[in-house]
Structure formats: structure tokens, C-alpha cells
């Protein structure tokens, strides 16, 4: 996970809110909900700073694995629709 640096920059005032918003959305919607990444986080959490670890713990605690299932289903629908589109 190369996310700690961006989080660090934001918390130190080096990134503005708009620049950080997309990052937060990515963490929330594309990372924290997925069971495999949640398991990976448990394995590597100790190698990150306390502030970033707390941020990630919060994101993971607020996500449901059902969100990942919903995204997987939507992904499959979107991929299927693209297969039917000529380039």
C-alpha cells in the first residue's frame, strides 16, 4: 500500500481537501470493503505509522463486506455491457 504518503501529506496541510477527496473515496470504496485487502491489512498493519493505521482501521470498520459484493456485481454488469459495445 503506497497510500500512507498521501495521507501524511494531507494531514500536514500539504494537500488541499479537493486533492485528498478522491484518495479518500478510493480507500473507502475500492480498498476497505474487499475481504482480501482487509486480510492483507491485518498482516501488514504493524509496518505503518500510528496515524495512518488508525485512519485505515476506521475506514475498514465503517465498510461492510456486502459493499464489496455489490461492487463486484456492478463490475460484472459493466464488463458484460462493454463486451457488447463495438470499439
N, C-alpha and C positions, 0 to 999 in steps of 0.2 A: 504494500500500500504506500503510494507516494503522496498521500493526502495530508500528511502531518504538516508539511511546509506551508501549504496554502492556508491551513487553519491557523498556524502560527503567525503568518503574515497578517491575516485579518485581525486576530486578537491583539496584535501590536500596532494596529492602525495603519498598516502598510497597504492594505487593500480596502477599497470602499465597499459599502453594503451591496451595491448592484453587482460588482465583480464577484462577490462572495455568494450571492444568492443562487447562481447556477450550480456552484460547487455543492452547496447545502442540499439542493434538490437532488443532485446526483447521488449523494450519500444516502439520503432518505429513501429515494425511490428505486435506485438501481443497485445499491450495495447492501444497506442494512436489513432489508427484508429477506434476502436469499439465505436459505439454510446453510449452504456450503460456505458462504462468506462469513456467516455468523460463527460457524465452527472454526474456520480459519482464524478469526479474530481471537477466539479463546486460546488458540495455540501461540499467537504472536503478540498478544496484548502487552506482555511484560517488556517488550522491546521498544515501546513508545513512551513519550513523556506523559506525566500525570494529567496535564490539562487536556491533551488530545485523547488519551484513554477515557477520560470522563465524558468528553464530547461523544466519542464513538459508542460508549456504553449507553448513553442517553438515547442516541439515535436507534440503536438496536432494541432497547427496551420499549421504545414507542412504536416499533413496527411489528406487524403480525406476519407470520409465515404465509397466511392466507393472501396477503398483499402480493407476495411473490407468485403465488398460483394464479392470481388474477392477471398479473403482468405476463406470465407465461402464456396464458390463454390468448390474451390480446396479441402478443408477439406472434403466436402461431397463426392467428387470423390475418394479421398484417402481411406475414410472409406468404401465406396462401394467396392473398389478393394480389401481391406483386408478381407471383408466378403466372397470373392470368393477364398481366399487363405487358404489352409489347414495348420494347425499348426503341 
